[in-house]
Amino acid sequence: MYLTDEQIMLLEQLTYLTDDVADAAGVLLGPYDSVEDLLQQFDDDALQRLEDPGNPDSTKDCTGGKKWAAIIRQIKSDPDLYSLDIVNKDETVALLTRKAQ
């Protein structure tokens, strides 16, 4: 599978997905082994909380809640990205592979 530059950029953004962003969305970043596992908890309500400028827990992340919501939506709507497994991860690096079919 080949990824476009835009797809690679979107995946790269996930390396910056922090607890601060999750807190603003009202979710917990738990254990995950795939992009789907990581992002499935960001449902419509969580994404709306990220976009809400009046949210007192709004992310202090420099990307901003609205941009995070857009990034997450784009990844979730791209079956090639959403179906990637995360393998060989540690605190600094994760390798993404296609899910076994």
C-alpha positions as CSV (number, residue, x, y, z in Angstrom):
1,M,0.0,0.0,0.0
2,Y,1.2,3.4,-0.9
3,L,0.2,6.5,1.1
4,T,-0.2,10.0,-0.2
5,D,1.7,12.9,1.3
6,E,-1.6,14.1,2.9
7,Q,-2.2,10.6,4.5
8,I,1.4,10.5,5.9
9,M,0.9,14.0,7.3
10,L,-2.3,13.0,9.0
11,L,-0.7,9.9,10.5
12,E,2.3,12.0,11.7
13,Q,-0.2,14.3,13.6
14,L,-1.1,11.3,15.7
15,T,2.3,11.4,17.3
16,Y,1.2,14.6,18.9
17,L,-2.1,13.3,20.3
18,T,-1.6,13.9,24.0
19,D,-3.6,13.4,27.2
20,D,-4.3,17.2,27.0
21,V,-6.3,16.7,23.8
22,A,-8.0,13.6,25.1
23,D,-9.0,15.5,28.3
24,A,-10.5,18.3,26.3
25,A,-12.5,15.7,24.3
26,G,-13.6,14.0,27.6
27,V,-11.9,10.6,26.7
28,L,-9.0,8.6,28.1
29,L,-6.2,7.4,25.9
30,G,-6.0,3.8,26.7
31,P,-4.0,0.9,25.4
32,Y,-4.3,0.6,21.6
33,D,-2.9,-1.6,18.9
34,S,-4.4,0.1,15.9
35,V,-5.4,3.5,14.6
36,E,-9.0,2.4,15.0
37,D,-8.4,1.5,18.7
38,L,-6.8,4.8,19.3
39,L,-9.5,6.9,17.6
40,Q,-12.8,5.0,18.1
41,Q,-13.4,6.7,21.5
42,F,-13.4,10.1,19.7
43,D,-17.1,9.9,18.9
44,D,-19.3,12.8,17.7
45,D,-19.8,14.1,21.2
46,A,-16.1,14.0,22.0
47,L,-15.3,15.8,18.7
48,Q,-17.9,18.4,19.4
49,R,-16.3,19.0,22.9
50,L,-13.0,19.6,21.1
51,E,-14.5,22.1,18.7
52,D,-16.4,24.0,21.5
53,P,-14.5,27.3,22.2
54,G,-16.4,27.6,25.4
55,N,-15.2,24.2,26.7
56,P,-13.4,25.1,30.0
57,D,-11.2,22.0,29.4
58,S,-10.4,23.0,25.9
59,T,-7.0,21.9,24.7
60,K,-4.1,24.1,25.4
61,D,-2.4,22.2,22.6
62,C,-1.0,24.6,19.9
63,T,-2.9,22.7,17.2
64,G,-6.2,23.7,18.8
65,G,-9.4,21.7,19.3
66,K,-11.1,22.5,16.0
67,K,-8.0,21.3,14.0
68,W,-7.7,18.2,16.1
69,A,-11.4,17.3,15.5
70,A,-10.8,17.8,11.7
71,I,-7.7,15.6,11.7
72,I,-9.4,12.9,13.7
73,R,-12.5,13.0,11.3
74,Q,-10.3,12.8,8.3
75,I,-8.4,9.8,9.6
76,K,-11.5,8.0,10.7
77,S,-13.1,8.6,7.2
78,D,-10.0,7.1,5.4
79,P,-10.3,3.3,5.4
80,D,-6.6,3.0,4.5
81,L,-5.5,5.0,7.5
82,Y,-8.2,3.8,10.0
83,S,-7.3,0.2,9.3
84,L,-3.6,0.4,10.1
85,D,-2.2,-1.6,13.0
86,I,0.4,-0.1,15.3
87,V,3.2,-2.5,16.0
88,N,6.6,-2.4,17.6
89,K,5.6,0.8,19.5
90,D,7.6,2.3,22.3
91,E,7.6,5.7,23.9
92,T,9.2,7.3,20.8
93,V,8.4,5.2,17.7
94,A,5.5,3.2,16.3
95,L,5.4,1.2,13.1
96,L,2.2,1.2,11.2
97,T,1.1,-1.8,9.1
98,R,-2.1,-2.9,7.3
99,K,-4.4,-5.1,9.3
100,A,-4.4,-8.7,8.2
101,Q,-7.4,-9.4,6.0
